[in-house]
Amino acid sequence: MTYVISVERLKNRLKNNLKNTVIIDVRFQLMDPEAGRKAYLQDHIPGAIFMDIEKDLSGKKLKHGGNHPLPDFTMLAAKLGKVGVDHDKTVVLYDDHNDMFAARAWWLLHYMGHNKVYVLDGGYTRWKETGNETTVEIPQLKPKLFHLKMRPNQTANMEEVKEKVKQNAAVLIDSRAKERYLGDHEPMYARAGHIPGAKHYFWKDVLDANGSWKKKEALEKQFASLSKDEEIIVSCGSGISACPNILALKLLEFKNVKLYPGSFSDWISYEDNEVAIGED
């Protein structure tokens, strides 16, 4: 089982099977939402189309549900079909380096039942560093029909998180940087800290010193304290940086892994919910 593809493998796919592959550019910056689209228009991998993390791959922000709620999946299926994605196509997603956004897009397509979805290891930066061609041309892809085949038991809502953590019926992971988990620094939200009972697994720790996805043996060591018999609920700030951890756990064949889509931003939208500071 693998969900990560190398630059070399993608290059070979494009050389041999261009019509069987759809490449999606999901570069994005949380502090500058237009930066990804601008970068795509400046240059991108030949054949790649652009999808916006907020406009295409997230729903409308409301009082509850977090800063990046899940999208309307019927609408997303229509958008994917419009750019040539169906269940027969291999989909390759990339962001700048190995950022969190390609993993979020991977999780969405995985949740929607697609079985041939990959994250490009090293992202656009590595594609360019290794001397590969780029373009400004925006492709016109033949529309397809993308049928929803939603996988069951892939998400947990706030009430489920609260109940299961209280009863020790699931392990809750917080994927944010350590200082945000501890409550020492919070650049985005009105409250600092973490959901009581959450264990810290920084999402960037799925990468090695060179910024590549870790091999299976290293990931096994990293997640050694987790049991495949346990239910694992993964959270972050708003359901994006949780996704690299989910991808890593699924690479290791953990079966019972869920995303808390609203994550900490949803949790603190309920005034009665407690927030923990420091080590849990």
Secondary structure, DSSP 8 states (H G I E B T S, - for coil): ---EE-HHHHHHHHHHHGGGEEEEE----TT-TTHHHHHHHH-B-TT-EE--TTTTTS----SSS-SS----HHHHHHHHHHTT--TTSEEEEE-SSS-HHHHHHHHHHHHTT-S-EEEETTHHHHHHHTT---B----------------SS-B--HHHHHHHHHTT-SEEEE-S-HHHHHTS--SS-SS-SB-TT-EE--GGGGB-TTSSB--HHHHHHHTTTS-TTS-EEEE-SSSSTHHHHHHHHHHTT--SEEE-SSHHHHHTTSTT---B-S--
